Amino acid sequence: MIEWALNICFAAVTIAFLITGWRLLRGPELTDRVLAIDTLYINTVALVILLGLRLGSDLLFEAALVIAMLGFVGTVALARYLARGDVIE
């Protein structure tokens, strides 16, 4: 039963990747593209966690945590750059 659920989750996250990739390429505004990059980080974290569940590896959960932290810092830095023109005051 868990294999079916994992397969459905993999398919859903893959569809989310495709939709987000479309928004990244075709976003009318720069802010749409920034939000798409942020969503790609979240989708990547979801894929790594799902892969960790499938393989039963604890290392992948730590990798997901690192990806999430780097994604957050990157999004905040990019948002500050767009809002103020610089990252560090």
C-alpha positions as CSV (number, residue, x, y, z in Angstrom):
1,M,0.0,0.0,0.0
2,I,2.8,2.4,0.8
3,E,4.4,1.8,-2.6
4,W,1.2,3.0,-4.3
5,A,1.1,6.1,-2.2
6,L,4.7,6.9,-2.9
7,N,4.1,6.4,-6.7
8,I,1.1,8.8,-6.6
9,C,3.2,11.3,-4.6
10,F,6.1,11.1,-7.0
11,A,3.7,11.7,-9.9
12,A,2.0,14.7,-8.1
13,V,5.4,16.3,-7.3
14,T,6.6,15.7,-10.9
15,I,3.5,17.5,-12.2
16,A,4.1,20.3,-9.8
17,F,7.7,20.5,-11.1
18,L,6.4,20.8,-14.7
19,I,3.9,23.5,-13.8
20,T,6.4,25.5,-11.8
21,G,9.0,25.2,-14.6
22,W,6.4,26.6,-17.0
23,R,5.8,29.6,-14.6
24,L,9.6,30.0,-14.3
25,L,10.0,30.3,-18.1
26,R,6.8,32.2,-19.0
27,G,6.3,34.3,-15.9
28,P,5.2,37.8,-16.9
29,E,6.9,39.5,-14.0
30,L,10.2,39.0,-12.2
31,T,8.4,38.3,-9.0
32,D,6.6,35.4,-10.6
33,R,9.9,33.9,-11.5
34,V,11.2,34.4,-8.0
35,L,8.2,32.6,-6.6
36,A,8.7,29.8,-9.1
37,I,12.2,29.4,-7.9
38,D,11.0,29.2,-4.3
39,T,8.4,26.6,-5.3
40,L,11.1,24.6,-7.1
41,Y,13.1,24.4,-3.8
42,I,10.0,23.1,-2.0
43,N,9.4,20.6,-4.7
44,T,13.0,19.4,-4.5
45,V,12.7,19.0,-0.8
46,A,9.5,16.9,-1.3
47,L,11.2,14.7,-3.9
48,V,14.2,14.1,-1.7
49,I,12.0,13.2,1.3
50,L,10.0,10.8,-0.9
51,L,13.2,9.2,-2.2
52,G,14.3,8.9,1.4
53,L,11.1,7.1,2.3
54,R,11.4,4.8,-0.6
55,L,15.1,3.9,0.0
56,G,14.8,4.1,3.8
57,S,17.9,6.4,4.1
58,D,18.3,8.9,6.9
59,L,20.9,10.8,5.0
60,L,18.4,12.0,2.5
61,F,16.3,13.6,5.2
62,E,19.4,15.6,6.3
63,A,20.0,16.5,2.7
64,A,16.3,17.8,2.4
65,L,16.9,19.9,5.5
66,V,20.0,21.5,4.0
67,I,18.2,22.1,0.7
68,A,15.3,23.8,2.6
69,M,17.7,26.0,4.5
70,L,19.6,27.1,1.4
71,G,16.4,27.7,-0.4
72,F,15.0,29.9,2.3
73,V,18.2,32.0,2.5
74,G,18.4,32.3,-1.3
75,T,14.8,33.4,-1.5
76,V,15.2,36.0,1.2
77,A,18.4,37.3,-0.4
78,L,16.7,37.6,-3.8
79,A,13.6,39.3,-2.3
80,R,15.8,41.8,-0.6
81,Y,17.7,42.5,-3.8
82,L,14.5,43.1,-5.7
83,A,13.0,45.3,-3.0
84,R,16.1,47.4,-2.1
85,G,18.7,46.9,-4.8
86,D,21.2,45.3,-2.5
87,V,21.4,42.3,-0.2
88,I,23.7,43.5,2.5
89,E,23.2,46.9,4.1
